[in-house]
Amino acid sequence: MTHFMGTFTGKLDRKGRVSVPAAFRAALERLGTQDIILRLSHRDACVEAWPQPVFETMAAGLEQLDVFSDNLDDLSLSLFADAYPLKPDGEGRVVLPEDLIAHAGLTEAVTFLGTGRSFQLWEPEAARRRVEAARQRARERGLTVPATAGGRA
């Protein structure tokens, strides 16, 4: 499985354009796509970026919920209402919609955080704090990666 790894910071221009890091574009290419879904995170003040096939697989899980349930309505709106399908241009840039820029508090710089199956766009100082907090919580909880069925983690 291809993973998005690393932390990269780039510039956000006045037109809302930012370059997707080359390492992330290479990961998309290994997945056989350049199409990404940008969406407001419903957990953090950041923008999530999902490769389209991974997003579709994740969203398919909604089919297990009752059609007229509050859970389906809430998750569907959380996933799709503020989602934007995009493809980086020939230079690797995407134009971020204004509501995504506002949600993440982006100004002149954007930090890209690899999160494995996807990546996130953050205001740089908020990204640093989020990673620091995640490491602290993982230490406090004694978290480890579960062993896979065929071996060790």
Chimera marker file (.cmm) of the C-alpha trace (Angstrom):
<marker_set name="trace">
<marker id="1" x="0.000" y="0.000" z="0.000" r="1" g="1" b="0" radius="0.5"/>
<marker id="2" x="1.202" y="3.490" z="-0.821" r="1" g="1" b="0" radius="0.5"/>
<marker id="3" x="1.482" y="5.893" z="2.086" r="1" g="1" b="0" radius="0.5"/>
<marker id="4" x="1.691" y="9.665" z="2.283" r="1" g="1" b="0" radius="0.5"/>
<marker id="5" x="4.672" y="10.349" z="4.527" r="1" g="1" b="0" radius="0.5"/>
<marker id="6" x="6.499" y="13.441" z="5.643" r="1" g="1" b="0" radius="0.5"/>
<marker id="7" x="5.894" y="17.084" z="6.470" r="1" g="1" b="0" radius="0.5"/>
<marker id="8" x="6.305" y="19.800" z="3.861" r="1" g="1" b="0" radius="0.5"/>
<marker id="9" x="5.585" y="23.521" z="3.940" r="1" g="1" b="0" radius="0.5"/>
<marker id="10" x="4.816" y="25.570" z="0.841" r="1" g="1" b="0" radius="0.5"/>
<marker id="11" x="3.504" y="28.974" z="-0.111" r="1" g="1" b="0" radius="0.5"/>
<marker id="12" x="-0.134" y="29.855" z="-0.667" r="1" g="1" b="0" radius="0.5"/>
<marker id="13" x="-0.420" y="32.558" z="-3.328" r="1" g="1" b="0" radius="0.5"/>
<marker id="14" x="-3.033" y="35.334" z="-3.538" r="1" g="1" b="0" radius="0.5"/>
<marker id="15" x="-5.140" y="33.251" z="-5.935" r="1" g="1" b="0" radius="0.5"/>
<marker id="16" x="-5.370" y="30.405" z="-3.397" r="1" g="1" b="0" radius="0.5"/>
<marker id="17" x="-2.925" y="28.160" z="-5.255" r="1" g="1" b="0" radius="0.5"/>
<marker id="18" x="-0.520" y="25.849" z="-3.493" r="1" g="1" b="0" radius="0.5"/>
<marker id="19" x="1.799" y="23.173" z="-4.868" r="1" g="1" b="0" radius="0.5"/>
<marker id="20" x="1.153" y="19.640" z="-3.703" r="1" g="1" b="0" radius="0.5"/>
<marker id="21" x="4.547" y="18.304" z="-2.538" r="1" g="1" b="0" radius="0.5"/>
<marker id="22" x="6.370" y="16.202" z="-5.135" r="1" g="1" b="0" radius="0.5"/>
<marker id="23" x="6.500" y="13.239" z="-2.735" r="1" g="1" b="0" radius="0.5"/>
<marker id="24" x="2.711" y="13.320" z="-2.405" r="1" g="1" b="0" radius="0.5"/>
<marker id="25" x="2.217" y="13.637" z="-6.174" r="1" g="1" b="0" radius="0.5"/>
<marker id="26" x="4.510" y="10.606" z="-6.595" r="1" g="1" b="0" radius="0.5"/>
<marker id="27" x="2.396" y="8.667" z="-4.082" r="1" g="1" b="0" radius="0.5"/>
<marker id="28" x="-0.740" y="9.583" z="-6.040" r="1" g="1" b="0" radius="0.5"/>
<marker id="29" x="0.940" y="8.371" z="-9.212" r="1" g="1" b="0" radius="0.5"/>
<marker id="30" x="1.767" y="5.038" z="-7.543" r="1" g="1" b="0" radius="0.5"/>
<marker id="31" x="-1.948" y="4.775" z="-6.724" r="1" g="1" b="0" radius="0.5"/>
<marker id="32" x="-2.720" y="5.310" z="-10.416" r="1" g="1" b="0" radius="0.5"/>
<marker id="33" x="-4.474" y="8.649" z="-9.992" r="1" g="1" b="0" radius="0.5"/>
<marker id="34" x="-3.860" y="12.363" z="-9.723" r="1" g="1" b="0" radius="0.5"/>
<marker id="35" x="-7.447" y="13.014" z="-8.595" r="1" g="1" b="0" radius="0.5"/>
<marker id="36" x="-7.867" y="14.095" z="-4.999" r="1" g="1" b="0" radius="0.5"/>
<marker id="37" x="-10.825" y="15.005" z="-2.851" r="1" g="1" b="0" radius="0.5"/>
<marker id="38" x="-10.244" y="18.010" z="-0.588" r="1" g="1" b="0" radius="0.5"/>
<marker id="39" x="-12.637" y="18.368" z="2.308" r="1" g="1" b="0" radius="0.5"/>
<marker id="40" x="-13.050" y="20.186" z="5.582" r="1" g="1" b="0" radius="0.5"/>
<marker id="41" x="-11.940" y="17.983" z="8.426" r="1" g="1" b="0" radius="0.5"/>
<marker id="42" x="-14.823" y="17.481" z="10.835" r="1" g="1" b="0" radius="0.5"/>
<marker id="43" x="-12.286" y="16.780" z="13.611" r="1" g="1" b="0" radius="0.5"/>
<marker id="44" x="-9.586" y="19.436" z="13.203" r="1" g="1" b="0" radius="0.5"/>
<marker id="45" x="-9.052" y="22.919" z="11.752" r="1" g="1" b="0" radius="0.5"/>
<marker id="46" x="-7.394" y="21.512" z="8.651" r="1" g="1" b="0" radius="0.5"/>
<marker id="47" x="-8.149" y="20.339" z="5.137" r="1" g="1" b="0" radius="0.5"/>
<marker id="48" x="-8.057" y="16.629" z="4.380" r="1" g="1" b="0" radius="0.5"/>
<marker id="49" x="-6.810" y="15.452" z="0.991" r="1" g="1" b="0" radius="0.5"/>
<marker id="50" x="-7.853" y="11.961" z="-0.084" r="1" g="1" b="0" radius="0.5"/>
<marker id="51" x="-6.876" y="10.144" z="-3.266" r="1" g="1" b="0" radius="0.5"/>
<marker id="52" x="-10.192" y="9.721" z="-5.074" r="1" g="1" b="0" radius="0.5"/>
<marker id="53" x="-10.149" y="5.887" z="-5.064" r="1" g="1" b="0" radius="0.5"/>
<marker id="54" x="-9.382" y="5.809" z="-1.321" r="1" g="1" b="0" radius="0.5"/>
<marker id="55" x="-12.123" y="8.362" z="-0.616" r="1" g="1" b="0" radius="0.5"/>
<marker id="56" x="-14.624" y="6.293" z="-2.608" r="1" g="1" b="0" radius="0.5"/>
<marker id="57" x="-13.686" y="3.132" z="-0.701" r="1" g="1" b="0" radius="0.5"/>
<marker id="58" x="-14.070" y="4.947" z="2.616" r="1" g="1" b="0" radius="0.5"/>
<marker id="59" x="-17.390" y="6.505" z="1.575" r="1" g="1" b="0" radius="0.5"/>
<marker id="60" x="-18.710" y="3.092" z="0.491" r="1" g="1" b="0" radius="0.5"/>
<marker id="61" x="-18.896" y="2.232" z="4.189" r="1" g="1" b="0" radius="0.5"/>
<marker id="62" x="-21.887" y="4.575" z="4.407" r="1" g="1" b="0" radius="0.5"/>
<marker id="63" x="-23.905" y="1.935" z="2.558" r="1" g="1" b="0" radius="0.5"/>
<marker id="64" x="-23.920" y="-0.119" z="5.766" r="1" g="1" b="0" radius="0.5"/>
<marker id="65" x="-25.939" y="2.541" z="7.589" r="1" g="1" b="0" radius="0.5"/>
<marker id="66" x="-29.716" y="2.755" z="7.592" r="1" g="1" b="0" radius="0.5"/>
<marker id="67" x="-30.895" y="4.921" z="4.692" r="1" g="1" b="0" radius="0.5"/>
<marker id="68" x="-32.965" y="7.344" z="6.756" r="1" g="1" b="0" radius="0.5"/>
<marker id="69" x="-30.838" y="7.350" z="9.903" r="1" g="1" b="0" radius="0.5"/>
<marker id="70" x="-29.396" y="10.413" z="11.595" r="1" g="1" b="0" radius="0.5"/>
<marker id="71" x="-25.990" y="8.707" z="11.518" r="1" g="1" b="0" radius="0.5"/>
<marker id="72" x="-26.101" y="8.422" z="7.721" r="1" g="1" b="0" radius="0.5"/>
<marker id="73" x="-27.301" y="12.003" z="7.331" r="1" g="1" b="0" radius="0.5"/>
<marker id="74" x="-24.621" y="13.363" z="9.662" r="1" g="1" b="0" radius="0.5"/>
<marker id="75" x="-21.766" y="11.389" z="8.140" r="1" g="1" b="0" radius="0.5"/>
<marker id="76" x="-22.888" y="12.017" z="4.567" r="1" g="1" b="0" radius="0.5"/>
<marker id="77" x="-23.057" y="15.759" z="5.136" r="1" g="1" b="0" radius="0.5"/>
<marker id="78" x="-19.721" y="15.698" z="6.968" r="1" g="1" b="0" radius="0.5"/>
<marker id="79" x="-18.054" y="13.842" z="4.095" r="1" g="1" b="0" radius="0.5"/>
<marker id="80" x="-19.660" y="15.357" z="1.012" r="1" g="1" b="0" radius="0.5"/>
<marker id="81" x="-21.092" y="18.818" z="1.693" r="1" g="1" b="0" radius="0.5"/>
<marker id="82" x="-17.713" y="20.556" z="1.792" r="1" g="1" b="0" radius="0.5"/>
<marker id="83" x="-15.757" y="18.182" z="-0.465" r="1" g="1" b="0" radius="0.5"/>
<marker id="84" x="-14.059" y="19.299" z="-3.663" r="1" g="1" b="0" radius="0.5"/>
<marker id="85" x="-12.710" y="16.952" z="-6.329" r="1" g="1" b="0" radius="0.5"/>
<marker id="86" x="-9.499" y="18.413" z="-7.763" r="1" g="1" b="0" radius="0.5"/>
<marker id="87" x="-6.536" y="17.439" z="-9.868" r="1" g="1" b="0" radius="0.5"/>
<marker id="88" x="-3.147" y="19.157" z="-9.610" r="1" g="1" b="0" radius="0.5"/>
<marker id="89" x="-2.234" y="21.109" z="-12.744" r="1" g="1" b="0" radius="0.5"/>
<marker id="90" x="0.896" y="20.367" z="-14.787" r="1" g="1" b="0" radius="0.5"/>
<marker id="91" x="3.026" y="22.136" z="-12.178" r="1" g="1" b="0" radius="0.5"/>
<marker id="92" x="1.457" y="20.251" z="-9.259" r="1" g="1" b="0" radius="0.5"/>
<marker id="93" x="-0.693" y="23.146" z="-8.041" r="1" g="1" b="0" radius="0.5"/>
<marker id="94" x="-4.264" y="23.112" z="-6.820" r="1" g="1" b="0" radius="0.5"/>
<marker id="95" x="-6.552" y="26.062" z="-6.157" r="1" g="1" b="0" radius="0.5"/>
<marker id="96" x="-7.991" y="25.862" z="-2.669" r="1" g="1" b="0" radius="0.5"/>
<marker id="97" x="-11.611" y="26.978" z="-2.309" r="1" g="1" b="0" radius="0.5"/>
<marker id="98" x="-12.013" y="29.956" z="0.030" r="1" g="1" b="0" radius="0.5"/>
<marker id="99" x="-14.062" y="28.061" z="2.605" r="1" g="1" b="0" radius="0.5"/>
<marker id="100" x="-11.267" y="25.497" z="2.980" r="1" g="1" b="0" radius="0.5"/>
<marker id="101" x="-8.684" y="28.273" z="3.374" r="1" g="1" b="0" radius="0.5"/>
<marker id="102" x="-10.835" y="29.926" z="6.044" r="1" g="1" b="0" radius="0.5"/>
<marker id="103" x="-11.548" y="26.660" z="7.902" r="1" g="1" b="0" radius="0.5"/>
<marker id="104" x="-7.830" y="25.884" z="8.234" r="1" g="1" b="0" radius="0.5"/>
<marker id="105" x="-6.824" y="29.489" z="8.929" r="1" g="1" b="0" radius="0.5"/>
<marker id="106" x="-4.378" y="29.487" z="6.030" r="1" g="1" b="0" radius="0.5"/>
<marker id="107" x="-2.580" y="32.680" z="5.073" r="1" g="1" b="0" radius="0.5"/>
<marker id="108" x="0.776" y="32.724" z="3.298" r="1" g="1" b="0" radius="0.5"/>
<marker id="109" x="2.017" y="29.212" z="4.051" r="1" g="1" b="0" radius="0.5"/>
<marker id="110" x="0.563" y="25.710" z="4.121" r="1" g="1" b="0" radius="0.5"/>
<marker id="111" x="2.015" y="22.698" z="5.905" r="1" g="1" b="0" radius="0.5"/>
<marker id="112" x="1.248" y="19.323" z="4.384" r="1" g="1" b="0" radius="0.5"/>
<marker id="113" x="1.198" y="16.415" z="6.853" r="1" g="1" b="0" radius="0.5"/>
<marker id="114" x="1.318" y="12.840" z="5.589" r="1" g="1" b="0" radius="0.5"/>
<marker id="115" x="-1.172" y="10.654" z="7.435" r="1" g="1" b="0" radius="0.5"/>
<marker id="116" x="-0.742" y="7.342" z="5.640" r="1" g="1" b="0" radius="0.5"/>
<marker id="117" x="-3.762" y="6.839" z="3.391" r="1" g="1" b="0" radius="0.5"/>
<marker id="118" x="-4.299" y="10.583" z="3.002" r="1" g="1" b="0" radius="0.5"/>
<marker id="119" x="-2.658" y="13.897" z="3.792" r="1" g="1" b="0" radius="0.5"/>
<marker id="120" x="-3.696" y="17.110" z="5.502" r="1" g="1" b="0" radius="0.5"/>
<marker id="121" x="-3.180" y="20.832" z="4.890" r="1" g="1" b="0" radius="0.5"/>
<marker id="122" x="-2.590" y="22.976" z="7.971" r="1" g="1" b="0" radius="0.5"/>
<marker id="123" x="-1.577" y="26.432" z="9.055" r="1" g="1" b="0" radius="0.5"/>
<marker id="124" x="2.113" y="25.767" z="9.888" r="1" g="1" b="0" radius="0.5"/>
<marker id="125" x="2.085" y="26.537" z="13.629" r="1" g="1" b="0" radius="0.5"/>
<marker id="126" x="-1.188" y="24.635" z="14.102" r="1" g="1" b="0" radius="0.5"/>
<marker id="127" x="0.387" y="21.650" z="12.293" r="1" g="1" b="0" radius="0.5"/>
<marker id="128" x="3.369" y="21.685" z="14.617" r="1" g="1" b="0" radius="0.5"/>
<marker id="129" x="1.091" y="21.795" z="17.674" r="1" g="1" b="0" radius="0.5"/>
<marker id="130" x="-1.130" y="18.992" z="16.304" r="1" g="1" b="0" radius="0.5"/>
<marker id="131" x="1.808" y="16.639" z="15.682" r="1" g="1" b="0" radius="0.5"/>
<marker id="132" x="3.266" y="17.431" z="19.097" r="1" g="1" b="0" radius="0.5"/>
<marker id="133" x="-0.094" y="16.746" z="20.790" r="1" g="1" b="0" radius="0.5"/>
<marker id="134" x="-0.531" y="13.474" z="18.874" r="1" g="1" b="0" radius="0.5"/>
<marker id="135" x="2.914" y="12.267" z="19.958" r="1" g="1" b="0" radius="0.5"/>
<marker id="136" x="2.192" y="13.211" z="23.567" r="1" g="1" b="0" radius="0.5"/>
<marker id="137" x="-1.162" y="11.387" z="23.607" r="1" g="1" b="0" radius="0.5"/>
<marker id="138" x="0.397" y="8.309" z="21.971" r="1" g="1" b="0" radius="0.5"/>
<marker id="139" x="3.094" y="8.243" z="24.679" r="1" g="1" b="0" radius="0.5"/>
<marker id="140" x="0.590" y="8.753" z="27.503" r="1" g="1" b="0" radius="0.5"/>
<marker id="141" x="-1.646" y="5.958" z="26.211" r="1" g="1" b="0" radius="0.5"/>
<marker id="142" x="1.271" y="3.632" z="25.453" r="1" g="1" b="0" radius="0.5"/>
<marker id="143" x="-0.008" y="3.235" z="21.905" r="1" g="1" b="0" radius="0.5"/>
<marker id="144" x="1.705" y="0.839" z="19.537" r="1" g="1" b="0" radius="0.5"/>
<marker id="145" x="0.882" y="-0.369" z="16.058" r="1" g="1" b="0" radius="0.5"/>
<marker id="146" x="-1.114" y="-3.641" z="16.237" r="1" g="1" b="0" radius="0.5"/>
<marker id="147" x="0.625" y="-6.705" z="14.838" r="1" g="1" b="0" radius="0.5"/>
<marker id="148" x="-0.582" y="-7.820" z="11.441" r="1" g="1" b="0" radius="0.5"/>
<marker id="149" x="-2.067" y="-11.268" z="10.904" r="1" g="1" b="0" radius="0.5"/>
<marker id="150" x="1.127" y="-12.510" z="9.258" r="1" g="1" b="0" radius="0.5"/>
<marker id="151" x="3.723" y="-11.100" z="11.583" r="1" g="1" b="0" radius="0.5"/>
<marker id="152" x="4.903" y="-8.241" z="13.668" r="1" g="1" b="0" radius="0.5"/>
<marker id="153" x="4.099" y="-4.589" z="13.304" r="1" g="1" b="0" radius="0.5"/>
<link id1="1" id2="2" r="1" g="1" b="0" radius="0.2"/>
<link id1="2" id2="3" r="1" g="1" b="0" radius="0.2"/>
<link id1="3" id2="4" r="1" g="1" b="0" radius="0.2"/>
<link id1="4" id2="5" r="1" g="1" b="0" radius="0.2"/>
<link id1="5" id2="6" r="1" g="1" b="0" radius="0.2"/>
<link id1="6" id2="7" r="1" g="1" b="0" radius="0.2"/>
<link id1="7" id2="8" r="1" g="1" b="0" radius="0.2"/>
<link id1="8" id2="9" r="1" g="1" b="0" radius="0.2"/>
<link id1="9" id2="10" r="1" g="1" b="0" radius="0.2"/>
<link id1="10" id2="11" r="1" g="1" b="0" radius="0.2"/>
<link id1="11" id2="12" r="1" g="1" b="0" radius="0.2"/>
<link id1="12" id2="13" r="1" g="1" b="0" radius="0.2"/>
<link id1="13" id2="14" r="1" g="1" b="0" radius="0.2"/>
<link id1="14" id2="15" r="1" g="1" b="0" radius="0.2"/>
<link id1="15" id2="16" r="1" g="1" b="0" radius="0.2"/>
<link id1="16" id2="17" r="1" g="1" b="0" radius="0.2"/>
<link id1="17" id2="18" r="1" g="1" b="0" radius="0.2"/>
<link id1="18" id2="19" r="1" g="1" b="0" radius="0.2"/>
<link id1="19" id2="20" r="1" g="1" b="0" radius="0.2"/>
<link id1="20" id2="21" r="1" g="1" b="0" radius="0.2"/>
<link id1="21" id2="22" r="1" g="1" b="0" radius="0.2"/>
<link id1="22" id2="23" r="1" g="1" b="0" radius="0.2"/>
<link id1="23" id2="24" r="1" g="1" b="0" radius="0.2"/>
<link id1="24" id2="25" r="1" g="1" b="0" radius="0.2"/>
<link id1="25" id2="26" r="1" g="1" b="0" radius="0.2"/>
<link id1="26" id2="27" r="1" g="1" b="0" radius="0.2"/>
<link id1="27" id2="28" r="1" g="1" b="0" radius="0.2"/>
<link id1="28" id2="29" r="1" g="1" b="0" radius="0.2"/>
<link id1="29" id2="30" r="1" g="1" b="0" radius="0.2"/>
<link id1="30" id2="31" r="1" g="1" b="0" radius="0.2"/>
<link id1="31" id2="32" r="1" g="1" b="0" radius="0.2"/>
<link id1="32" id2="33" r="1" g="1" b="0" radius="0.2"/>
<link id1="33" id2="34" r="1" g="1" b="0" radius="0.2"/>
<link id1="34" id2="35" r="1" g="1" b="0" radius="0.2"/>
<link id1="35" id2="36" r="1" g="1" b="0" radius="0.2"/>
<link id1="36" id2="37" r="1" g="1" b="0" radius="0.2"/>
<link id1="37" id2="38" r="1" g="1" b="0" radius="0.2"/>
<link id1="38" id2="39" r="1" g="1" b="0" radius="0.2"/>
<link id1="39" id2="40" r="1" g="1" b="0" radius="0.2"/>
<link id1="40" id2="41" r="1" g="1" b="0" radius="0.2"/>
<link id1="41" id2="42" r="1" g="1" b="0" radius="0.2"/>
<link id1="42" id2="43" r="1" g="1" b="0" radius="0.2"/>
<link id1="43" id2="44" r="1" g="1" b="0" radius="0.2"/>
<link id1="44" id2="45" r="1" g="1" b="0" radius="0.2"/>
<link id1="45" id2="46" r="1" g="1" b="0" radius="0.2"/>
<link id1="46" id2="47" r="1" g="1" b="0" radius="0.2"/>
<link id1="47" id2="48" r="1" g="1" b="0" radius="0.2"/>
<link id1="48" id2="49" r="1" g="1" b="0" radius="0.2"/>
<link id1="49" id2="50" r="1" g="1" b="0" radius="0.2"/>
<link id1="50" id2="51" r="1" g="1" b="0" radius="0.2"/>
<link id1="51" id2="52" r="1" g="1" b="0" radius="0.2"/>
<link id1="52" id2="53" r="1" g="1" b="0" radius="0.2"/>
<link id1="53" id2="54" r="1" g="1" b="0" radius="0.2"/>
<link id1="54" id2="55" r="1" g="1" b="0" radius="0.2"/>
<link id1="55" id2="56" r="1" g="1" b="0" radius="0.2"/>
<link id1="56" id2="57" r="1" g="1" b="0" radius="0.2"/>
<link id1="57" id2="58" r="1" g="1" b="0" radius="0.2"/>
<link id1="58" id2="59" r="1" g="1" b="0" radius="0.2"/>
<link id1="59" id2="60" r="1" g="1" b="0" radius="0.2"/>
<link id1="60" id2="61" r="1" g="1" b="0" radius="0.2"/>
<link id1="61" id2="62" r="1" g="1" b="0" radius="0.2"/>
<link id1="62" id2="63" r="1" g="1" b="0" radius="0.2"/>
<link id1="63" id2="64" r="1" g="1" b="0" radius="0.2"/>
<link id1="64" id2="65" r="1" g="1" b="0" radius="0.2"/>
<link id1="65" id2="66" r="1" g="1" b="0" radius="0.2"/>
<link id1="66" id2="67" r="1" g="1" b="0" radius="0.2"/>
<link id1="67" id2="68" r="1" g="1" b="0" radius="0.2"/>
<link id1="68" id2="69" r="1" g="1" b="0" radius="0.2"/>
<link id1="69" id2="70" r="1" g="1" b="0" radius="0.2"/>
<link id1="70" id2="71" r="1" g="1" b="0" radius="0.2"/>
<link id1="71" id2="72" r="1" g="1" b="0" radius="0.2"/>
<link id1="72" id2="73" r="1" g="1" b="0" radius="0.2"/>
<link id1="73" id2="74" r="1" g="1" b="0" radius="0.2"/>
<link id1="74" id2="75" r="1" g="1" b="0" radius="0.2"/>
<link id1="75" id2="76" r="1" g="1" b="0" radius="0.2"/>
<link id1="76" id2="77" r="1" g="1" b="0" radius="0.2"/>
<link id1="77" id2="78" r="1" g="1" b="0" radius="0.2"/>
<link id1="78" id2="79" r="1" g="1" b="0" radius="0.2"/>
<link id1="79" id2="80" r="1" g="1" b="0" radius="0.2"/>
<link id1="80" id2="81" r="1" g="1" b="0" radius="0.2"/>
<link id1="81" id2="82" r="1" g="1" b="0" radius="0.2"/>
<link id1="82" id2="83" r="1" g="1" b="0" radius="0.2"/>
<link id1="83" id2="84" r="1" g="1" b="0" radius="0.2"/>
<link id1="84" id2="85" r="1" g="1" b="0" radius="0.2"/>
<link id1="85" id2="86" r="1" g="1" b="0" radius="0.2"/>
<link id1="86" id2="87" r="1" g="1" b="0" radius="0.2"/>
<link id1="87" id2="88" r="1" g="1" b="0" radius="0.2"/>
<link id1="88" id2="89" r="1" g="1" b="0" radius="0.2"/>
<link id1="89" id2="90" r="1" g="1" b="0" radius="0.2"/>
<link id1="90" id2="91" r="1" g="1" b="0" radius="0.2"/>
<link id1="91" id2="92" r="1" g="1" b="0" radius="0.2"/>
<link id1="92" id2="93" r="1" g="1" b="0" radius="0.2"/>
<link id1="93" id2="94" r="1" g="1" b="0" radius="0.2"/>
<link id1="94" id2="95" r="1" g="1" b="0" radius="0.2"/>
<link id1="95" id2="96" r="1" g="1" b="0" radius="0.2"/>
<link id1="96" id2="97" r="1" g="1" b="0" radius="0.2"/>
<link id1="97" id2="98" r="1" g="1" b="0" radius="0.2"/>
<link id1="98" id2="99" r="1" g="1" b="0" radius="0.2"/>
<link id1="99" id2="100" r="1" g="1" b="0" radius="0.2"/>
<link id1="100" id2="101" r="1" g="1" b="0" radius="0.2"/>
<link id1="101" id2="102" r="1" g="1" b="0" radius="0.2"/>
<link id1="102" id2="103" r="1" g="1" b="0" radius="0.2"/>
<link id1="103" id2="104" r="1" g="1" b="0" radius="0.2"/>
<link id1="104" id2="105" r="1" g="1" b="0" radius="0.2"/>
<link id1="105" id2="106" r="1" g="1" b="0" radius="0.2"/>
<link id1="106" id2="107" r="1" g="1" b="0" radius="0.2"/>
<link id1="107" id2="108" r="1" g="1" b="0" radius="0.2"/>
<link id1="108" id2="109" r="1" g="1" b="0" radius="0.2"/>
<link id1="109" id2="110" r="1" g="1" b="0" radius="0.2"/>
<link id1="110" id2="111" r="1" g="1" b="0" radius="0.2"/>
<link id1="111" id2="112" r="1" g="1" b="0" radius="0.2"/>
<link id1="112" id2="113" r="1" g="1" b="0" radius="0.2"/>
<link id1="113" id2="114" r="1" g="1" b="0" radius="0.2"/>
<link id1="114" id2="115" r="1" g="1" b="0" radius="0.2"/>
<link id1="115" id2="116" r="1" g="1" b="0" radius="0.2"/>
<link id1="116" id2="117" r="1" g="1" b="0" radius="0.2"/>
<link id1="117" id2="118" r="1" g="1" b="0" radius="0.2"/>
<link id1="118" id2="119" r="1" g="1" b="0" radius="0.2"/>
<link id1="119" id2="120" r="1" g="1" b="0" radius="0.2"/>
<link id1="120" id2="121" r="1" g="1" b="0" radius="0.2"/>
<link id1="121" id2="122" r="1" g="1" b="0" radius="0.2"/>
<link id1="122" id2="123" r="1" g="1" b="0" radius="0.2"/>
<link id1="123" id2="124" r="1" g="1" b="0" radius="0.2"/>
<link id1="124" id2="125" r="1" g="1" b="0" radius="0.2"/>
<link id1="125" id2="126" r="1" g="1" b="0" radius="0.2"/>
<link id1="126" id2="127" r="1" g="1" b="0" radius="0.2"/>
<link id1="127" id2="128" r="1" g="1" b="0" radius="0.2"/>
<link id1="128" id2="129" r="1" g="1" b="0" radius="0.2"/>
<link id1="129" id2="130" r="1" g="1" b="0" radius="0.2"/>
<link id1="130" id2="131" r="1" g="1" b="0" radius="0.2"/>
<link id1="131" id2="132" r="1" g="1" b="0" radius="0.2"/>
<link id1="132" id2="133" r="1" g="1" b="0" radius="0.2"/>
<link id1="133" id2="134" r="1" g="1" b="0" radius="0.2"/>
<link id1="134" id2="135" r="1" g="1" b="0" radius="0.2"/>
<link id1="135" id2="136" r="1" g="1" b="0" radius="0.2"/>
<link id1="136" id2="137" r="1" g="1" b="0" radius="0.2"/>
<link id1="137" id2="138" r="1" g="1" b="0" radius="0.2"/>
<link id1="138" id2="139" r="1" g="1" b="0" radius="0.2"/>
<link id1="139" id2="140" r="1" g="1" b="0" radius="0.2"/>
<link id1="140" id2="141" r="1" g="1" b="0" radius="0.2"/>
<link id1="141" id2="142" r="1" g="1" b="0" radius="0.2"/>
<link id1="142" id2="143" r="1" g="1" b="0" radius="0.2"/>
<link id1="143" id2="144" r="1" g="1" b="0" radius="0.2"/>
<link id1="144" id2="145" r="1" g="1" b="0" radius="0.2"/>
<link id1="145" id2="146" r="1" g="1" b="0" radius="0.2"/>
<link id1="146" id2="147" r="1" g="1" b="0" radius="0.2"/>
<link id1="147" id2="148" r="1" g="1" b="0" radius="0.2"/>
<link id1="148" id2="149" r="1" g="1" b="0" radius="0.2"/>
<link id1="149" id2="150" r="1" g="1" b="0" radius="0.2"/>
<link id1="150" id2="151" r="1" g="1" b="0" radius="0.2"/>
<link id1="151" id2="152" r="1" g="1" b="0" radius="0.2"/>
<link id1="152" id2="153" r="1" g="1" b="0" radius="0.2"/>
</marker_set>
